[in-house]
Amino acid sequence: MKKRCVEVLSNEDTYDRDLRRLCLLISRR
């Protein structure tokens, strides 16, 4: 999941904001 989040954050245009927000929450743990 975290690996996927890195991808999401690096490709902001491809993914929606909700997914990015979720990833930020996960990465904070």
PQR file of N, CA, C, O and H, with PARSE charges and radii, in Angstrom:
ATOM      1  N   MET A   1       0.834  -1.209   0.000 -0.4000 1.5000
ATOM      2  CA  MET A   1       0.000   0.000   0.000 -0.0000 2.0000
ATOM      3  C   MET A   1       0.866   1.256   0.000  0.5500 1.7000
ATOM      4  O   MET A   1       0.634   2.189  -0.769 -0.5500 1.4000
ATOM      5  N   LYS A   2       1.857   1.261   0.867 -0.4000 1.5000
ATOM      6  CA  LYS A   2       2.726   2.446   0.942 -0.0000 2.0000
ATOM      7  C   LYS A   2       3.437   2.702  -0.380  0.5500 1.7000
ATOM      8  O   LYS A   2       3.571   3.845  -0.818 -0.5500 1.4000
ATOM      9  H   LYS A   2       2.045   0.503   1.492  0.4000 1.0000
ATOM     10  N   LYS A   3       3.882   1.637  -1.000 -0.4000 1.5000
ATOM     11  CA  LYS A   3       4.573   1.760  -2.280 -0.0000 2.0000
ATOM     12  C   LYS A   3       3.658   2.429  -3.304  0.5500 1.7000
ATOM     13  O   LYS A   3       4.081   3.282  -4.085 -0.5500 1.4000
ATOM     14  H   LYS A   3       3.773   0.709  -0.644  0.4000 1.0000
ATOM     15  N   ARG A   4       2.407   2.020  -3.275 -0.4000 1.5000
ATOM     16  CA  ARG A   4       1.416   2.571  -4.188 -0.0000 2.0000
ATOM     17  C   ARG A   4       1.211   4.052  -3.904  0.5500 1.7000
ATOM     18  O   ARG A   4       1.028   4.854  -4.820 -0.5500 1.4000
ATOM     19  H   ARG A   4       2.064   1.328  -2.641  0.4000 1.0000
ATOM     20  N   CYS A   5       1.243   4.399  -2.636 -0.4000 1.5000
ATOM     21  CA  CYS A   5       1.044   5.790  -2.230 -0.0000 2.0000
ATOM     22  C   CYS A   5       2.164   6.675  -2.751  0.5500 1.7000
ATOM     23  O   CYS A   5       1.924   7.811  -3.161 -0.5500 1.4000
ATOM     24  H   CYS A   5       1.392   3.748  -1.892  0.4000 1.0000
ATOM     25  N   VAL A   6       3.363   6.168  -2.737 -0.4000 1.5000
ATOM     26  CA  VAL A   6       4.492   6.929  -3.273 -0.0000 2.0000
ATOM     27  C   VAL A   6       4.229   7.241  -4.740  0.5500 1.7000
ATOM     28  O   VAL A   6       4.508   8.339  -5.222 -0.5500 1.4000
ATOM     29  H   VAL A   6       3.558   5.245  -2.405  0.4000 1.0000
ATOM     30  N   GLU A   7       3.693   6.261  -5.428 -0.4000 1.5000
ATOM     31  CA  GLU A   7       3.353   6.426  -6.844 -0.0000 2.0000
ATOM     32  C   GLU A   7       2.273   7.493  -7.004  0.5500 1.7000
ATOM     33  O   GLU A   7       2.344   8.350  -7.885 -0.5500 1.4000
ATOM     34  H   GLU A   7       3.466   5.369  -5.037  0.4000 1.0000
ATOM     35  N   VAL A   8       1.286   7.417  -6.140 -0.4000 1.5000
ATOM     36  CA  VAL A   8       0.172   8.369  -6.176 -0.0000 2.0000
ATOM     37  C   VAL A   8       0.673   9.789  -5.968  0.5500 1.7000
ATOM     38  O   VAL A   8       0.296  10.706  -6.699 -0.5500 1.4000
ATOM     39  H   VAL A   8       1.229   6.721  -5.425  0.4000 1.0000
ATOM     40  N   LEU A   9       1.522   9.962  -4.970 -0.4000 1.5000
ATOM     41  CA  LEU A   9       2.016  11.297  -4.638 -0.0000 2.0000
ATOM     42  C   LEU A   9       2.934  11.848  -5.720  0.5500 1.7000
ATOM     43  O   LEU A   9       3.009  13.060  -5.918 -0.5500 1.4000
ATOM     44  H   LEU A   9       1.829   9.218  -4.376  0.4000 1.0000
ATOM     45  N   SER A  10       3.624  10.966  -6.412 -0.4000 1.5000
ATOM     46  CA  SER A  10       4.537  11.427  -7.457 -0.0000 2.0000
ATOM     47  C   SER A  10       3.791  11.757  -8.746  0.5500 1.7000
ATOM     48  O   SER A  10       4.277  12.533  -9.569 -0.5500 1.4000
ATOM     49  H   SER A  10       3.563   9.981  -6.251  0.4000 1.0000
ATOM     50  N   ASN A  11       2.610  11.167  -8.918 -0.4000 1.5000
ATOM     51  CA  ASN A  11       1.798  11.434 -10.112 -0.0000 2.0000
ATOM     52  C   ASN A  11       0.481  12.096  -9.720  0.5500 1.7000
ATOM     53  O   ASN A  11      -0.583  11.482  -9.790 -0.5500 1.4000
ATOM     54  H   ASN A  11       2.216  10.536  -8.249  0.4000 1.0000
ATOM     55  N   GLU A  12       0.571  13.325  -9.317 -0.4000 1.5000
ATOM     56  CA  GLU A  12      -0.605  14.026  -8.794 -0.0000 2.0000
ATOM     57  C   GLU A  12      -1.747  14.137  -9.803  0.5500 1.7000
ATOM     58  O   GLU A  12      -2.918  14.095  -9.426 -0.5500 1.4000
ATOM     59  H   GLU A  12       1.436  13.823  -9.259  0.4000 1.0000
ATOM     60  N   ASP A  13      -1.411  14.277 -11.059 -0.4000 1.5000
ATOM     61  CA  ASP A  13      -2.446  14.481 -12.078 -0.0000 2.0000
ATOM     62  C   ASP A  13      -3.290  13.225 -12.304  0.5500 1.7000
ATOM     63  O   ASP A  13      -4.472  13.307 -12.637 -0.5500 1.4000
ATOM     64  H   ASP A  13      -0.460  14.311 -11.365  0.4000 1.0000
ATOM     65  N   THR A  14      -2.668  12.079 -12.120 -0.4000 1.5000
ATOM     66  CA  THR A  14      -3.343  10.829 -12.439 -0.0000 2.0000
ATOM     67  C   THR A  14      -4.341  10.409 -11.375  0.5500 1.7000
ATOM     68  O   THR A  14      -5.331   9.738 -11.668 -0.5500 1.4000
ATOM     69  H   THR A  14      -1.708  12.013 -11.850  0.4000 1.0000
ATOM     70  N   TYR A  15      -4.075  10.808 -10.132 -0.4000 1.5000
ATOM     71  CA  TYR A  15      -4.932  10.351  -9.038 -0.0000 2.0000
ATOM     72  C   TYR A  15      -5.741  11.493  -8.435  0.5500 1.7000
ATOM     73  O   TYR A  15      -5.384  12.664  -8.563 -0.5500 1.4000
ATOM     74  H   TYR A  15      -3.271  11.353  -9.894  0.4000 1.0000
ATOM     75  N   ASP A  16      -6.833  11.130  -7.780 -0.4000 1.5000
ATOM     76  CA  ASP A  16      -7.699  12.149  -7.192 -0.0000 2.0000
ATOM     77  C   ASP A  16      -7.209  12.553  -5.803  0.5500 1.7000
ATOM     78  O   ASP A  16      -6.369  11.887  -5.197 -0.5500 1.4000
ATOM     79  H   ASP A  16      -7.123  10.179  -7.677  0.4000 1.0000
ATOM     80  N   ARG A  17      -7.751  13.644  -5.332 -0.4000 1.5000
ATOM     81  CA  ARG A  17      -7.294  14.215  -4.061 -0.0000 2.0000
ATOM     82  C   ARG A  17      -7.608  13.318  -2.868  0.5500 1.7000
ATOM     83  O   ARG A  17      -6.831  13.251  -1.915 -0.5500 1.4000
ATOM     84  H   ARG A  17      -8.432  14.185  -5.824  0.4000 1.0000
ATOM     85  N   ASP A  18      -8.740  12.633  -2.921 -0.4000 1.5000
ATOM     86  CA  ASP A  18      -9.129  11.769  -1.802 -0.0000 2.0000
ATOM     87  C   ASP A  18      -8.102  10.656  -1.588  0.5500 1.7000
ATOM     88  O   ASP A  18      -7.750  10.319  -0.458 -0.5500 1.4000
ATOM     89  H   ASP A  18      -9.371  12.687  -3.695  0.4000 1.0000
ATOM     90  N   LEU A  19      -7.641  10.107  -2.685 -0.4000 1.5000
ATOM     91  CA  LEU A  19      -6.659   9.029  -2.590 -0.0000 2.0000
ATOM     92  C   LEU A  19      -5.353   9.551  -2.009  0.5500 1.7000
ATOM     93  O   LEU A  19      -4.720   8.893  -1.182 -0.5500 1.4000
ATOM     94  H   LEU A  19      -7.927  10.381  -3.604  0.4000 1.0000
ATOM     95  N   ARG A  20      -4.962  10.728  -2.447 -0.4000 1.5000
ATOM     96  CA  ARG A  20      -3.728  11.334  -1.923 -0.0000 2.0000
ATOM     97  C   ARG A  20      -3.847  11.606  -0.435  0.5500 1.7000
ATOM     98  O   ARG A  20      -2.904  11.396   0.329 -0.5500 1.4000
ATOM     99  H   ARG A  20      -5.476  11.262  -3.118  0.4000 1.0000
ATOM    100  N   ARG A  21      -5.013  12.073  -0.038 -0.4000 1.5000
ATOM    101  CA  ARG A  21      -5.238  12.383   1.381 -0.0000 2.0000
ATOM    102  C   ARG A  21      -5.127  11.110   2.216  0.5500 1.7000
ATOM    103  O   ARG A  21      -4.539  11.100   3.297 -0.5500 1.4000
ATOM    104  H   ARG A  21      -5.779  12.244  -0.658  0.4000 1.0000
ATOM    105  N   LEU A  22      -5.711  10.037   1.683 -0.4000 1.5000
ATOM    106  CA  LEU A  22      -5.651   8.750   2.368 -0.0000 2.0000
ATOM    107  C   LEU A  22      -4.198   8.295   2.510  0.5500 1.7000
ATOM    108  O   LEU A  22      -3.789   7.797   3.559 -0.5500 1.4000
ATOM    109  H   LEU A  22      -6.189  10.044   0.804  0.4000 1.0000
ATOM    110  N   CYS A  23      -3.444   8.473   1.457 -0.4000 1.5000
ATOM    111  CA  CYS A  23      -2.036   8.084   1.471 -0.0000 2.0000
ATOM    112  C   CYS A  23      -1.248   8.890   2.489  0.5500 1.7000
ATOM    113  O   CYS A  23      -0.366   8.358   3.164 -0.5500 1.4000
ATOM    114  H   CYS A  23      -3.776   8.878   0.605  0.4000 1.0000
ATOM    115  N   LEU A  24      -1.562  10.159   2.597 -0.4000 1.5000
ATOM    116  CA  LEU A  24      -0.872  10.997   3.579 -0.0000 2.0000
ATOM    117  C   LEU A  24      -1.149  10.509   4.989  0.5500 1.7000
ATOM    118  O   LEU A  24      -0.258  10.501   5.838 -0.5500 1.4000
ATOM    119  H   LEU A  24      -2.278  10.591   2.048  0.4000 1.0000
ATOM    120  N   LEU A  25      -2.367  10.110   5.231 -0.4000 1.5000
ATOM    121  CA  LEU A  25      -2.731   9.596   6.555 -0.0000 2.0000
ATOM    122  C   LEU A  25      -1.968   8.306   6.859  0.5500 1.7000
ATOM    123  O   LEU A  25      -1.490   8.102   7.975 -0.5500 1.4000
ATOM    124  H   LEU A  25      -3.091  10.117   4.541  0.4000 1.0000
ATOM    125  N   ILE A  26      -1.864   7.458   5.867 -0.4000 1.5000
ATOM    126  CA  ILE A  26      -1.162   6.183   6.038 -0.0000 2.0000
ATOM    127  C   ILE A  26       0.326   6.406   6.283  0.5500 1.7000
ATOM    128  O   ILE A  26       0.927   5.747   7.132 -0.5500 1.4000
ATOM    129  H   ILE A  26      -2.253   7.625   4.961  0.4000 1.0000
ATOM    130  N   SER A  27       0.910   7.326   5.547 -0.4000 1.5000
ATOM    131  CA  SER A  27       2.351   7.568   5.661 -0.0000 2.0000
ATOM    132  C   SER A  27       2.729   8.207   6.995  0.5500 1.7000
ATOM    133  O   SER A  27       3.879   8.123   7.425 -0.5500 1.4000
ATOM    134  H   SER A  27       0.422   7.862   4.858  0.4000 1.0000
ATOM    135  N   ARG A  28       1.767   8.839   7.641 -0.4000 1.5000
ATOM    136  CA  ARG A  28       2.054   9.486   8.926 -0.0000 2.0000
ATOM    137  C   ARG A  28       2.220   8.490  10.060  0.5500 1.7000
ATOM    138  O   ARG A  28       2.900   8.776  11.045 -0.5500 1.4000
ATOM    139  H   ARG A  28       0.832   8.907   7.292  0.4000 1.0000
ATOM    140  N   ARG A  29       1.604   7.326   9.928 -0.4000 1.5000
ATOM    141  CA  ARG A  29       1.660   6.334  11.007 -0.0000 2.0000
ATOM    142  C   ARG A  29       3.068   5.837  11.261  0.5500 1.7000
ATOM    143  O   ARG A  29       3.278   4.999  12.138 -0.5500 1.4000
ATOM    144  H   ARG A  29       1.051   7.094   9.128  0.4000 1.0000
TER
END
